[in-house]
Amino acid sequence: MSVKVEKLENNMAKLTIEVPAEELDKAIEKAYQKQKSQISIPGFRKGKVPRQMVEKMYGKEVFYEDAANEIIPDAYEKAYDECEENIVSTPKVEVVQIEAGKPFIFTAEVALKPEVTLGKYKGVTVDKIDVAVTDEEVDKAVADEAERNARSISVTDRAVKDGDEIILNFEGFVDGVAFQGGKGENYPLTIGSGQFIPGFEEQLVGKNIDEACDVNVTFPEDYQAAELAGKAAVFKCTVLEIKEKQLPEIDDEFAAEVSEFDTLDEYKADVKKKLEEKKVADAKNAKEDAVIEAIIADAKMDIPEAMIETQKRQMIEEFAQRIQSQGLSFDQYMQFTGMTPDSLLAQVAPQAESRIKSRLVLEAVAAAEKLEATDADIEAEIAKMAEEYKMDVEKVNELLGDAGKKQMAEDLAVNKAVEFVVENAKEK
């Protein structure tokens, strides 16, 4: 296999990857073997049609697509490893030549890590953040705790009001026809939560238990289900149950129930202490962000769009994994929020660009100041991971491998760069 690299504008590159003809022939044969049980031609038993006959009937290119899909992932991975360039995006692949008996050639257009020209990064000035905690903030925190400890009481003598938790049956119709995914039974909904599309929950206020009603809404123009986007819908609804929150009295008894303290004054003092600790931690993070933003503003870098696109998709994958761990599928989230893949990509774009810029300038600072992770740093981080995941250190070492340890070393160097720029920053 051979790899040629052509540098393009805006930190892009095109890799031309050539795979020997014999590898393509093997992949074509593999595609045939995989598909032959599904191939039926008169005069032959199913699964027994010779490859030559299939190619004669349907053309030699009949297995090319599957063969290409078989070759490209491994070939690109090898090219990635061989290439001395620092690739920072998923490849945009295009097949150049595919023909039995000839080398298989394809190109992969990728983004390369841009160089950073640092401006001022030592002695950056940022605003000082007030970390004092007021009595009003303490009272609000206590009230929030009371809200979390509220009891849900079933209500039968009044209609739905804002803030109620209800159990609902509903079915949606567009132009008088029920649509897929528009029906729910015994569905729990908090009025005012914004869980459903705009206008839905508000129309349930004032409705009584077992009272059938129509809720009229219009799906957003960018709704994820294209067949519903921008269309008016009618939901046939029936409220089955109404519950309201009953807040506890905020007194010594409440303090004893929600904390280790016997009196409300002791509990409030502890709440204040924890709020102060949180404000200090938040101020530290805010200072880091402000310092890094100032360094970014004074630095120069040309970030390829493909790099941002890759970061956006990675962030969405991470988000999807988080909500799935909470019991909600990504499709359900999209349906409930009315978002589309494109609108979600657009939403994360600023954060994706910010992440990239932050990482690039901090890597540049680490290089400029010769900040590196020592063997002791890496060993300590591995020991920390082993303790966190309750695994043997040897097992963590094995799972990380050389690539994982290399990434860890880079991350630790970036952390040192953060500490360096913050320690050298000034507050006003």
TIVORO-388665 format. One record per residue (C-alpha): x, y, z. Coordinates in steps of 0.001 Angstrom, whole numbers, padded with zeros to 6 digits, always signed. Layout:
BEGIN
XYZ ...
END
This chain:
BEGIN
+000000+000000+000000 +001192+003514-000783 +000124+006918+000542 +000655+010303-001073 -000135+013541+000756 -001171+016721-001022 -001430+019866+001101 -004523+021996+000386 -005593+025450+001532 -006901+026226+005025 -004998+023404+006760 -006610+020682+004665 -004859+017764+002963 -005741+015048+000481 -004377+011561+001051 -004250+009392-002059 -004184+005779-000912 -003352+002931-003312 -004112-000660-002332 -002561-003559-004319 -004767-005299-006890 -004590-008617-005043 -006154-006987-001945 -009038-005723-004066 -009505-009165-005613 -009659-010717-002121 -012252-008143-001068 -014371-008825-004176 -014249-012549-003467 -015214-011889+000158 -018169-009751-000984 -019284-012567-003307 -019009-015192-000548 -021010-012951+001774 -023799-012382-000755 -023967-015651-002657 -026554-017249-000364 -028967-014482-001376 -028328-014714-005136 -030813-016606-007290 -030431-017199-011068 -032585-019631-013099 -030778-022924-013646 -028797-022721-010418 -029693-023566-006860 -029845-020563-004555 -026411-019934-003112 -024662-022032-005745 -024365-019474-008564 -020685-019136-009638 -019188-015688-009220 -018361-015493-012933 -022023-016076-013797 -023182-013372-011378 -020708-010900-012837 -021785-011842-016374 -025435-011268-015503 -025069-008081-013448 -021710-006674-014490 -018279-007021-012899 -018960-003987-010708 -021755-005815-008836 -019466-006511-005859 -017377-003329-006059 -019266-001293-003463 -019076-003982-000788 -015430-004625-001644 -014619-000934-001273 -016409-000816+002082 -014357-003818+003150 -011007-002265+002170 -011355+001430+003044 -011512+001352+006894 -008340-000727+007356 -006488+000963+004506 -007299+004415+005865 -006239+003395+009381 -002878+002196+008045 -002483+005395+006015 -003327+007445+009126 -000604+005643+011077 +001957+005998+008266 +001182+009644+007534 +003415+012083+009411 +000735+014798+009352 -001404+015492+012430 -004910+014639+011202 -007765+016161+013239 -010954+015277+011374 -012855+012328+010014 -011960+011705+006360 -014092+012623+003370 -013544+009579+001155 -013836+009371-002625 -013082+006278-004746 -010797+007089-007679 -010240+003653-009212 -011883+000314-008601 -011535-002445-011159 -010699-006098-010716 -007050-006827-011505 -005984-003209-010910 -004891-001362-007753 -007730+000111-005712 -007231+003864-005332 -009186+006250-003124 -008653+009688-001629 -009319+010891+001903 -009675+014630+002437 -008803+015531+006028 -008133+018534+008236 -004650+019008+009660 -003931+020425+013079 -003393+024177+012600 -000363+025985+013947 -000980+028544+016687 +000799+031865+016973 +000523+032896+020599 +000109+036512+021644 +000166+037474+025303 -000378+034496+027587 +001545+035487+030730 +000181+038205+032982 -003304+038243+031428 -005682+040529+033346 -009200+039355+034261 -012006+040608+036509 -012023+039467+040135 -015137+037475+041048 -017027+038106+044296 -017446+034889+046287 -019463+036307+049218 -022743+034526+050030 -025807+036614+050968 -028654+035708+053317 -031006+035811+050324 -028939+033120+048572 -029038+030940+051686 -032830+031356+051974 -033267+030443+048308 -031140+027303+048716 -033207+026248+051721 -036437+026931+049813 -035134+024856+046883 -034466+021979+049282 -038011+022304+050598 -039222+022109+046974 -037274+018906+046447 -038827+017442+049587 -042369+018402+048653 -045025+015688+048705 -047290+015009+045751 -050910+015095+046868 -053714+013850+044612 -056305+016542+043891 -059895+015825+042837 -061770+019042+043647 -060260+021462+041158 -058952+021845+037611 -055349+021676+036386 -053137+024639+037207 -049557+025586+036385 -047006+023468+038246 -049288+020456+038669 -048123+016948+037919 -050740+015202+035809 -051333+011781+034259 -052532+012171+030693 -053913+010206+027747 -053427+011840+024351 -053504+011125+020635 -052387+013510+017898 -053987+014060+014499 -052908+016023+011422 -055657+016733+008891 -057848+014307+010833 -055377+011417+010543 -053496+009980+013541 -049714+010120+013096 -047007+007743+014298 -045558+008546+017707 -048418+010896+018563 -050176+008671+021090 -049531+008280+024797 -051360+006588+027658 -050923+007221+031395 -048240+009730+030468 -046756+011748+033384 -046396+015472+032641 -045539+018487+034778 -047409+021561+033570 -044949+024325+032760 -041987+021993+032278 -041782+022728+028547 -041515+019010+027862 -043969+019156+024965 -043990+021498+021950 -044895+025153+022665 -048538+025779+023478 -049421+022207+024457 -049147+022335+028247 -050747+025769+028604 -053977+024531+027005 -054389+021857+029685 -054621+024484+032442 -058237+024703+033620 -059160+021189+032516 -060776+018775+034988 -060186+015072+035595 -061816+012882+032915 -062682+015958+030833 -061953+015319+027152 -060419+018299+025374 -058681+019284+022139 -055210+020832+022259 -054343+022713+019080 -050663+023249+018280 -048383+023817+015304 -045186+021831+014973 -042011+023951+014574 -040762+024445+011011 -037528+022638+011937 -039263+019749+013729 -037194+016552+013531 -040021+014572+011875 -040078+016198+008436 -043615+014982+007679 -044907+016977+010684 -042732+020100+010424 -044787+023289+010259 -048112+021443+010327 -051105+022155+012557 -052123+019286+014811 -054967+018467+017170 -054295+016343+020253 -057299+014606+021801 -056482+014702+025513 -057942+013418+028769 -056491+014278+032184 -056637+011148+034342 -055059+012427+037543 -053935+015721+039090 -051265+016029+041766 -049992+019165+043473 -046882+019750+045503 -047244+020257+049257 -044204+022059+050666 -042960+021287+054179 -042721+024000+056836 -039185+025382+057000 -038389+024935+060682 -036200+022893+063039 -038125+019722+062204 -037493+020269+058482 -033789+020889+059156 -033534+017633+061118 -035209+015699+058296 -033009+016974+055464 -029663+017274+057267 -027556+016055+060168 -028412+019170+062186 -031068+019616+064875 -031883+023282+064301 -032692+025471+061316 -029904+027916+062248 -027285+025150+062212 -028627+023879+058899 -028517+027365+057359 -024929+027833+058565 -023952+024596+056812 -025821+025641+053663 -023921+028941+053680 -020589+027133+054062 -021352+024844+051122 -022502+027766+048973 -019236+029558+049737 -017229+026468+048737 -019217+026216+045510 -018732+029911+044738 -014998+029572+045260 -014886+026550+042919 -017085+028309+040346 -014927+031436+040562 -011822+029313+039944 -013425+027806+036838 -014674+031196+035653 -011192+032665+036088 -009701+029811+034063 -012266+030397+031307 -011645+034151+031279 -007861+033724+031130 -008083+031192+028300 -010551+033388+026370 -008125+036320+026662 -005264+034165+025367 -007399+032938+022473 -008355+036513+021573 -004678+037453+021262 -003631+034301+019379 -003772+033514+015676 -004913+030208+014201 -006680+029053+011055 -009136+026323+012032 -010439+024170+009142 -014204+023739+009025 -013815+019942+008862 -012121+020026+012271 -015075+021928+013755 -017537+019562+012080 -015782+016541+013593 -015834+018159+017049 -019558+018957+016722 -020420+015364+015881 -018237+014057+018697 -020038+016341+021171 -023432+015127+019990 -022317+011490+020362 -021161+012246+023917 -024490+013949+024654 -026444+011007+023239 -024507+008617+025489 -025261+010794+028539 -029014+010916+027957 -029118+007193+027148 -027484+006518+030520 -030445+008405+032028 -032971+006132+030309 -033922+008396+027397 -033097+007506+023808 -031635+010118+021476 -034669+009817+019166 -037021+010432+022101 -035036+013504+023112 -035241+014874+019574 -038987+014226+019444 -039711+015827+022824 -037633+018930+022126 -038674+019282+018482 -035024+019573+017425 -033493+018226+014213 -029966+016873+013661 -029119+020061+011761 -030460+022380+014463 -028574+020427+017139 -025346+020672+015124 -025891+024413+014775 -026541+024720+018500 -023262+023066+019524 -021152+024845+016869 -019984+027772+019094 -019000+025423+021922 -017221+023098+019479 -015136+025961+018091 -014400+027201+021611 -013219+023743+022689 -010874+023503+019731 -009393+026954+020263 -008910+026327+023985 -007117+023060+023374 -004903+024498+020652 -003731+027536+022639 -003103+025462+025774 -001072+022940+023781 +000892+025874+022360 +001492+027272+025862 +002641+023842+027070 +005084+023642+024152 +006343+027211+024680 +006922+026662+028410 +008151+023061+027980 +005395+021744+030252 +005284+017965+030032 +003789+015083+031970 +006414+013105+033882 +006354+009352+034362 +005309+010029+037961 +002383+012164+036736 +001177+009373+034472 +001587+006711+037160 -000397+008864+039617 -003175+009380+037077 -003354+005653+036333 -003500+004887+040060 -006328+007416+040399 -008241+005754+037542 -007681+002314+039074 -009133+003498+042377 -012067+005250+040704 -013050+002221+038611 -012021-000321+041270 -009546-002043+038958 -005959-003230+039250 -003327-000769+038079 -001973-003435+035725 -005397-003821+034123 -005742-000061+033602 -002278-000028+032027 -003312-002828+029705 -006576-001148+028693 -004910+002210+028026 -002121+000854+025871 +000521+003128+024354 -002047+005282+022533 -004075+005847+025699 -000999+006769+027725 +000121+009161+024992 -003278+010871+025100 -003102+010981+028897 +000314+012630+028767 -001016+015261+026365 -004031+015924+028603 -001831+016274+031691 +000437+018722+029856 -002632+020789+028929 -003717+020764+032592 -000283+022083+033540 -000678+024830+030956 -004005+025824+032534 -002377+026032+035968 +000504+028040+034515 -001587+030724+032780 -003959+031074+035753 -001101+031403+038255 +000449+034103+036063 -002825+035989+035544 -003730+039247+037286 -007090+040224+038777 -008597+043700+038738 
END
